[in-house]
Amino acid sequence: MKKLFTFMGALLSLFAVVQMSAAADLVFNVTVPTPTYECWVVGNFNDWNNNQYKMTKVDDTHYTITIPEAELNQANITTDGGVKYKYLSGGGDWAYVEKDADGNEISDRVYTDGNDVVQKWALVYNPNVEPIPMTVTIIAQVPADVIELYIVGTFNNWTIPTDSTKMTLLETNESGKVFSATFFTADANKLQFKFCAGPAWDYEQTQGSNYTYPDPTQNTAAVICDSFKKIYDPTKVGNVTIIATVPAGTERAWIMGSHLGWNWANLQEGTMNPDGTFTFVVPDVMSFEYRLYNWYEPEFGYPEVGEADPNKELPNRTAQYDPTNPANNTINITVWGWKQPAPSAVPNVFFDRYQVKTVNKTITVNNVTSRVELFDVMGRQLEKADVRGTYTTKTLTNGIYILKVDGISAKIAVK
């Protein structure tokens, strides 16, 4: 009998441990640099909403917070294989995200015990400093072999370099070339920016840390950027076609890569061929990195994997345009497998039934029988209409939206 009670006690203890590990509050205790006026934590447990969890100040260098288990997005945590997160010195703006000691980007933290140390902030939020909205001019000295120069930053939400952020060549001198750009920023205090020697992140500066605006009392700032990962040459770009052989049963496939800014709002769906392969056309590139996915939600949640480790996504694939031999610009690849099966084909039925299209930053849906509702990714309702037939939304900004038609929902990317 004693052995039975001992066994039952051990079993109950084990059950308690399993219960605690499977479902428990998240406790974060972090040491921060000075000065720090606020500290926020954000992660996959709250859909990376960076304006939700403000931590409690213990003293000038320590903050703490306990997030109840009931508030955690368990689906994200399960998909990502654990809790991933970062700290910010201010809420609602990634300009305040943590960096390493040298000011470089860091990978997402993976939760163990929640006891962390922040080495440095990209910017320190100061609630006592008023925003300074102003028009600024940035003048950049770069190497002579730079043909085109682009600027991106907090002023355009770090959007992939485009013609709208292409800088103007002012002069060529003994040190190289000088470019300039003039734009409006809502707050010069927290303006950060970096340069790209071409219209994609492939061409960004090698300097890891961002530039900050040095003096908000002045409307012009001059900086030097002396090296880039690659230099764009518009005479050596063209279209690359990727033909992917995929696992049997794959109904849809997408490509994401450096040519799209690794921005999920720009996700590109491939065309399914009669033989079951998928074709992706990547326009106007010199070289790029990419990866294929078999579903679009959550972001980066359904990547291709290899036979060596079916639970781990593969390193990025690379491709390069060959201006000397057009035959080399069609690439055949094989996807061994997907990290997880795609959900049911309901979205396929959804799109076929309602003939959903995005044109000029609007969403048009046909064959509506009762109601159309539009939400942002935070679940906030943007539009609602009782309608039969066709409905077109108002003009939208780039991003992911949830479209609900006759009670059926699907995610839609506007770009």
N, C-alpha and C positions, 0 to 999 in steps of 0.2 A: 504493500500500500504506500509506504514511504517513497519507493521508487516511482510509483505512479504520480504522486503529488510533485515530486522533483521534476519528472518529465513534463507534466502539465505546466509547472511554473516556468520552466525553460521555454516551452512552446509559447506561452503567453508573453514572456519577455521578448522573444523573437518577433512575435506578431506586433508588439508595441513598437519595436525598432523599425519594422517594415512600414508600419503605419506612419511613423514620424518621418521617415525618409520619403515616402510617397506623397504625403500631404502635410505640409508644414508652412508656417509663416516664413517670410524672407526677412532676415535681419541684416542690415547694412551698417557698418561702422567704418568711417573713413577718416584718414588724416590728410589734411589739405595744406597747400602752401599759403603763405601770407603775402599780400592780403587776400582774404576770401570773405565775401559778405553774405553769400548764400551758397547752398549746395543742393543739387538736384540729382536724382538717379532715374535712369530710363533704361528699358531693355525689352527683350522679346516678351516678357511677362505682362507688358502693357502696350503691346503693338508699337513700341518705340515712340510713344507719346511723350515728348520732352517737356511738357508743361503740366504734368500731373502730380509727381511726387517730390515735393519740397521737403528736405531733411531738416531735422531739429538740431539747432546749434548747441553743442555741449560747451565749447570754448572757442577761442579764435582759430584753432587748427583741427578741431574735431567735430564731426557731425554724425547723426545717427537717425535711423528710421526703421520701423517694423511694418511690413506690408502683409496684411492678412492673406492667408491661403485662399480665401474665398474670392479675392479680387484678382487672382493670377490667371493669365491666359494659359491654361494647361495644354491646349492644343499646340500653341507655338513652342512651348517648352519641350513637349514630346517630339515634335518634328525636328527641332534643332539639337536634340540630344542633351538638353540641359538649359539652365538659365544663363542667358548672355545679356550683358549690360555695360553701361558707361556712366560716368559722372559729368555734370556740367556745373559751371559757376553761376549760371543764370537760367531761368526757365524759358521755354518757348523759342529758343534760338540755338542752332548748332554752332554758332560763332563762339559759344562759351564752352565747347567741349574740351575734355582733358586731352593732353598730349604727353609725349615722353619728355625726358629731361632736356632734350635738344630741340624740342618744339615740333617733332615729327608726329604723324598720325600713328595711333596704336590700334591693335586688333581689339575686337570686343572682348571684354572680360568674361570669364566662365566662373560661375558661382561655386565656391567651395564652402568657406565659412563667413564670407561677407566682410572680412577685415582687410581693408585695402589702404593703399597710399597713393595719392595723386601727386605726380612729379611736377606738373606744370599745367596751366590753363592756356588754351589758345587766346582767349581774352578773359579778363576778370570783370564780371558784371558788378557795377557800382550803382546801387539804387539812389545814391545821392547826386549823381551826375545826370543832368538833363541831356536828352538826345540833341545832336547838332545836325539838322538836315541841311545839305548844301550840295552845290555842283562843284565837282573837283576835276582837275586835269592831272593825269599821271603821265610822266615822261620817262621812257625806259631806254637805257643804253644796252644793246645786245650785240653778240658777235656778228661779223660781216656776212657770214653765210646764211643768216636768217632771211628768208624771202618774205614771209608773212608772219605777223605777230598778233596774238589775240590775248585779251585780258578777261579773266573770270573772277568772281568773288562773291562776297555777301550781297553786293548790290544787285546781282542777278540770280541769287539763290544757287550759285555754283552750277549753273546750267552749262551743258556742253558748249565749247566754243562755236560760234556761228558768225555770220556776216555782221550781226548787230553788235558784236563785241570785237570786231576786227579793228586793229589800231592803224593809224595813219603814219606813213613813213615821212619823217621830217627832213632827215639828212643822212648822208654817209660821211663819216669822218675817220680819222686815223685809228680810232678805237673800235670801229664797227659801224653800226647803224643806230639811229635814234628814232623811236616811234612814240606817238602820243595818242591818248584817248581821253575824252571828256564825257562825264556821265553824272547822274544824280545819285546820291546816297541818302538814305533816310537818317543815318546817324554816322557821322565821320568818326566818332569815338570808337565804334566797333567795326569800322571798315577793314576788311581783309581781302587780299587778292593775290593772284599768281598769274604767270604768263605761260602761254603755249605757242610754240613755233609752228603751228598748224591747226587746222580745224577739228581737233580731237584730243582726247586725253593722252593718246600715244606720244604727243609732242610736248608734254608739259615740262616745266623746268625741273632740273635735277635737285635743286634745293628743296628739301623736304618741308621746311616751315614756310608759312604764308607771310607775305608782306603785310604790314599794318600801316595805316595812315599816320605819318609821324607828327603832324601839327595841325589840328583842326582850326587854328586861327588863320591858316594859309589855305588858299584854294588850289595850289599847285604843289606837287611832290615829284621829285626826280629820284629814280632808283637805278641800280645796275643789276642785270640778270645775265650771268656769263656762261651758262651752259644749259642744254636741253637734252632730253632722252633721245629725241630724233628731230631732224629738220625736215619740214614739209617742202616738197618740190612739186608744184602743180603740173609740171610737164611729165611727171612720172606716176600719175594716178590713173585709175580706171576701175572697172567693175570686176569683182570676183564672185564667181558662182560656186556655191557649195551644194553638192548632192549627197545627202545623208541616207545611208542604209540603216534602218532602225529596227528594234526588236519587233517581232510579230505582235499584232494587236494594237500598235501605236496608232491612234486616230488623229492626233494633232501634235505639232512640235513647234518650238519657238527658238529664236536665237537672241542672245544678249552678249554684248561685247564692248570693247573700248570705242569702237566706231559709233556706238549708241550712248556713250558716256557712262556705261554701266548704270543707267537710269531706267528703272523698271517701267516708267511711263512711256519709254520709247521701245518697249519690247516688240519684236517683229515676229509674226507668225509665218511659218513656211508654207509652201504650196505642196499638197500631196499629189504625187504622180500616180499614174495607173498601176505601176508595179509596186506601189507601197513605199517608195522612197520619198524624201522631201527635198525640195529645192529652196535655197535661200540666195538672194542676190544682194550683195553688199556693194553699194555704189561709191565711186570716187574715193578710193583708198590707196595708200601706198602699202601699209601693213597694218595688221590689227590682231588683237586677241579676242577670243570668243568662247562660248560654251552653249550647248543645246539643252533644252528643257522640255519635258513632256506635259507641263501644266504651268499656269500663270499665278497661282495663289497657294500659299503665301510667297512673297518675293524670294527667289532663289531656293525655293523649297523642293523642287523636283528636277534636280540636275542629272546629267548623264554620269554613269559610274563605270569603273573598269572591273575586269574579272578578278584582279588581285585583291581588291577590297570593295565588295559591292555596297558597303555601307558608307563609303567615303567618296565624295565628288572628285572628279579628275582635275588635274591642273588645267589651266586655260589652254585651249588650242591656239595655234598661231597660223596666220596666212599672210601672203604677200603678193601684191600685184606685180606681174612681170611684163614690162612694156616692150620687151624684145620678142616674146613668144606667146601669142594669144592662147595657145593650147594649154599653157600652164595656169591659166586663170580660171579654169574649171577644175574644182577639187572634189574628189570622191572620198568620203569618210565613212566609217562604220561606227555606230553607237552600240557598244556591247550590251548595255543595260541602263535602266533608270533607277535612281535611288529608291523610289517608291512608285507604285502604280498610280496612274492618273485617276481622279475621281470618276464617277459615272458620267456618261455622255450627256447628261441633262443640258449643260451649256450648249452642246452642239444642237440639240433639239430646240433650245431657246432661240439661238441665232437663226436657225432655219425657219422656225415658225414665224418669228417676228421680223425677219430681214433687217436686222439692226445694222446701221451704218454710221460712221463718224465722218463728217465733212465740215471743213472750215471751223473746227473746234466746237461743233454741235453734234448731238446724237439724235438720229432719226430712227423711229421704230414704227413698223407697220403692223396691220392686222390686230390692233388692240381691240379688245372686246369690252373692257370696263374701266381700268384705271392704270395710270403710269405714275410711278414715284421715282425720284432721283435722290440719292444720298451720297455724301462724301465718305471717305474710308473710315471716318470716325463715327459714322452712323447718323450724322446730322442731316435732316431732310432739307434738300435744296429746292425741289420742285414737286408739285403734286397736281394731277389733273384727271378728272373723270372724262374719258373720251372714248370714242369708237372710231377705228380707222387708223390714221397716221398722226403721230405726235413728234414734234421737233423741239428739243430743249433750247434754252437760251445759250448764248456764246459762253463757253467754259474755258478755264485755264487748263494747262497741261496737267495730267494726273490720272489717278485711278478712281472710278466712280462705281457705285452700286446702282444698277438699274433694275427696278421691280415692275414687272408688267403682268397684270392680271394675277397677282400673287406669286409670280415666279421671279426669282432674282438671279442676276449674273453680274460679274464685274466687267467693266468696260474701260479701256485705256483711251484717253484723249491726248493727242500729241500734235 
